[in-house]
Amino acid sequence: MEHFLVGFLDKFTYLALLGVLSAAGLGVPVSEDLTLLLGGALAARGVTSYWPTLAAGYFGVLIGDALIHHWGKRMGPRAYAAPLVQKALSPERQEKLRLHFARHSFLTIVVGRHTPFLRAPVFFLAGASGVGLGKFVLADALSAAITVPAVVTLGYYFGNHLDLVREHIHEVQMVLGAVIAGGLLIWFWRKRKQRAA
């Protein structure tokens, strides 16, 4: 798969990057992180330019995520019974996620973007749980503005060592996610404190 992806991105560059990442939202089994890393590596080799690669990757990710959200919205509550969800989340975690969407949907989407193996199920269930497209896209766009440049840049500078980068990329994303979630929690807490005063 990786060799096909490299050839495809090498031949069709920005359009391929945008298309592959968007297709992930339609269920095509392709790794978002690998695609972005390869995009960065192509920019380092001079096949593409860095900034247009970053833009194509960013908008491809947002389109793919919006498609996953739309798919969940169309299914509604029965999305929780979908095989993808059943495989990724236990019934207890599904219930917790329902509560998180009801109370803190924005924060749940932000954390979901930084949780690689739960990203698609969280976005899918955001749509199923009635989180509006505007709120979803805003939360996702702000989160992706951190992760997409980070992954593309890793590919740009360490494209010759992709295996090593892939080994540690999920750790980096988890740390980024924890920092962002912590920052948002502090912000929410301060806002509440100000309202109460």
Secondary structure, DSSP 8 states (H G I E B T S, - for coil): -HHHHHHHHHHHHHHHHHHHHHHHTTT----HHHHHHHHHHHHHTTSS-HHHHHHHHHHHHHHHHHHHHHHHHHHGGGGGGSHHHHHH--HHHHHHHHHHHHHHHHHHHHHHHT-TTTHHHHHHHHHHTT--HHHHHHHHHHHHHHHHHHHHHHHHHHGGGHHHHHHHHHHHHHHHHHHHHHHHHHHHHHHHHHHH-
